């Protein structure tokens, strides 16, 4: 559902990079993930770039029914939510 929305052009988009520690007991193990904030007509959408890429790849595989090793190369993310805010 999200891939259709995000394929359209937005008024503004801003890139963010999150550096985080998945395990607080292992502070030397940090991860990095990129996010994009889309602003369009009074609403904002904050989403992981890997989530968008993964969703797009899975939708194209679903359409082609080509479930080969490409599925294993899809970007992974721990952030599978899209944060939507209305700017009212």
C-alpha positions in Angstrom: 0.0 0.0 0.0 2.8 2.3 0.8 4.8 1.9 -2.4 2.0 3.4 -4.5 1.9 6.5 -2.2 5.7 7.0 -2.1 6.1 6.6 -5.8 4.3 9.9 -6.3 6.2 13.2 -6.2 6.0 15.0 -2.8 6.2 18.7 -2.0 9.4 18.2 0.1 11.5 15.3 1.3 14.3 15.3 3.9 16.9 12.6 4.5 17.8 11.4 8.0 20.5 8.9 9.2 19.9 7.0 12.4 22.8 5.5 14.3 21.6 3.2 17.0 22.8 0.4 19.4 20.4 -2.6 19.1 21.7 -4.1 22.4 22.5 -1.7 25.2 25.0 -4.3 26.7 27.1 -4.2 23.5 27.7 -0.5 22.9 30.4 -1.2 20.3 27.9 -2.8 18.0 26.1 0.1 16.3 23.8 0.0 13.2 23.0 2.8 10.8 19.8 3.2 8.8 18.5 6.0 6.5 15.0 7.4 6.7 13.1 9.9 4.6 10.5 12.5 5.8 8.0 13.2 3.0 5.8 16.3 3.4 2.8 16.6 1.1 -0.4 18.6 1.3 -0.6 19.0 5.1 0.6 15.5 6.0 4.0 14.2 6.8 5.3 10.6 6.4 8.5 9.3 8.1 9.7 6.0 6.8 12.8 3.8 6.6 14.4 3.8 3.2 15.1 0.1 3.6 11.4 -0.5 4.3 10.5 1.3 1.1 13.0 -0.6 -1.0 12.0 -3.9 0.5 8.3 -3.2 0.0 9.0 -2.2 -3.6 11.1 -5.4 -4.3 8.5 -7.7 -2.7 5.6 -6.1 -4.7 7.5 -6.5 -8.0 8.4 -10.2 -7.1 4.7 -10.8 -6.2 3.6 -9.5 -9.6 6.1 -11.5 -11.5 5.8 -14.5 -9.2 9.6 -14.8 -9.5 10.5 -16.0 -6.0 14.2 -16.7 -6.6 17.3 -15.7 -4.6 16.6 -12.0 -5.2 14.3 -12.3 -2.2 17.3 -12.9 0.0 18.9 -9.7 -1.2 16.1 -7.4 -0.1 17.2 -4.8 2.4 16.3 -5.6 6.0 14.9 -3.1 8.5 14.0 -3.2 12.2 11.7 -0.2 11.5 8.6 -1.5 9.6 6.2 1.3 10.6 5.4 4.5 8.7 4.7 7.5 10.9 2.0 9.7 9.5 1.2 13.1 11.0 -1.4 15.6 9.9 -0.2 19.1 10.1 -3.4 20.8 11.2 
